[in-house]
Amino acid sequence: MTASSLPTRVPLLDLKRAERPLHDEMKAALEKIVESGIYILGPEIQKCEETISAYCQAKHGIACASGTDALLLALMALDVQPGDEVILPSFTFFATAGSAARLGATLKFADILPDSYCIDPASVRSLITEKTKAIIPVHLYGQSADMASLTAISKEFNIPIVEDAAQSIGAQWEDKRVCSMGTFGCLSFYPTKNLGAAGDGGMVITNDDALAEKVTMLRVHGMKPRYYHQILGINGRLDAFQGATLNVKFPHLDTWTGMRQNNAKIYGELFAAEGLDKILTLPKQVHPGRHVWNQYVIRVPDGKRDALRAFMTENQIGSDIYYPFGIHKQPCFVNKGLHWDNLPETDKAGTEVLALPNFPGLTEEEQQAVVNCIAKFFN
Ligand SMILES: Cc1ncc(COP(=O)(O)O)c(C=O)c1O
């Protein structure tokens, strides 16, 4: 590849590349819904609940309006109340914390492990009290948290785990799929996820029959039968357009995941060829299992991250920061009487992480252009 043959612009994400071959099928599926007049729940939703829960190696899938609602419904099913404590990482998307805070729970922020960016089981253990009602590990960027240690803690203290797998459908801890190991697993179908809908969507996954029934009720205002409200729920239903879109896209999920994995491998080779693996910390699969690479996130040391990002933006190379600081520093949580110990790894990651383009359909030439731009910055 000569430098002049490389693309001059690389987007962080281009959904259309993977989806374009499916556009006709997607439109036909949506047209079928218009013809049927069944817009909320219905057969398309039932189908995606069956296929996706089976894919997650679990018995039940309850589709809902978003990944945020999936977390909220799971925590509601566990009866999380004001005064209860929920342990979660601070280094995650806001929804992980927002759903627990909305129920009045006290948030206990644990630190992360620097290599996987997932919750540190030792930090979790140190935060357990008699008020702990749930632990929410987040399988960040496409990689499972250390579920062997976390399930051992869960069993020892009899505290349920709600897996936040919004970024990690299909990821595995050894041979176990995320969402199958905790009491609940929560998925998001936000369009940027590995399996994205054509709008918002989510799913609660569980192996527990009684809890599945409870979530199914909570999703429709706690209603069963019609107009008899047994418990206080929410309107968390998923619409049929999203179910139909998921059903068209689902058969391609593993192919797309394979492309993300291949992109990650190629980045590793290209960075090494430039000697940049000595300067940057490249992401890696930390434990045996399956990394599904929702994000390819490098660490840029010595306070150079923001300057590198500005240089990349100037050169039309997409990037983003997931996340610039921990949730414990979010304006809505500071000065609210919450207490947390130091979260050094969270704080450090916030200043160093940089997500690079990684999506199905990204070309090797584009990856070379990304790496060349970063090499130019450091030379
Ligand atoms: C880790 C994590 N948890 C929860 C969510 C919430 O999902 P949604 O946007 O579908 O509500 C997201 C989505 O970005 C996420 O990345």
The ligand as a MOL file (V3000), in Angstrom:
LIG
                    3D

  0  0  0     0  0            999 V3000
M  V30 BEGIN CTAB
M  V30 COUNTS 16 16 0 0 0
M  V30 BEGIN ATOM
M  V30 1 C -22.4920 -0.0710 29.1350 0
M  V30 2 C -23.8450 0.4290 28.7320 0
M  V30 3 N -24.8790 0.2400 29.5540 0
M  V30 4 C -26.1280 0.6440 29.2260 0
M  V30 5 C -26.3840 1.2750 28.0400 0
M  V30 6 C -27.7710 1.7680 27.7610 0
M  V30 7 O -28.3160 1.2810 26.5970 0
M  V30 8 P -29.4010 2.1400 25.7720 0
M  V30 9 O -28.6870 3.2580 25.1070 0
M  V30 10 O -29.9680 1.1400 24.8240 0
M  V30 11 O -30.4150 2.6230 26.7430 0
M  V30 12 C -25.3400 1.4840 27.1290 0
M  V30 13 C -25.5990 2.1310 25.8250 0
M  V30 14 O -24.8920 2.9250 25.3390 0
M  V30 15 C -24.0320 1.0630 27.4870 0
M  V30 16 O -22.9930 1.2500 26.6620 0
M  V30 END ATOM
M  V30 BEGIN BOND
M  V30 1 1 1 2
M  V30 2 1 2 3
M  V30 3 2 2 15
M  V30 4 2 3 4
M  V30 5 1 4 5
M  V30 6 1 5 6
M  V30 7 2 5 12
M  V30 8 1 6 7
M  V30 9 1 7 8
M  V30 10 2 8 9
M  V30 11 1 8 10
M  V30 12 1 8 11
M  V30 13 1 12 13
M  V30 14 1 12 15
M  V30 15 2 13 14
M  V30 16 1 15 16
M  V30 END BOND
M  V30 END CTAB
M  END
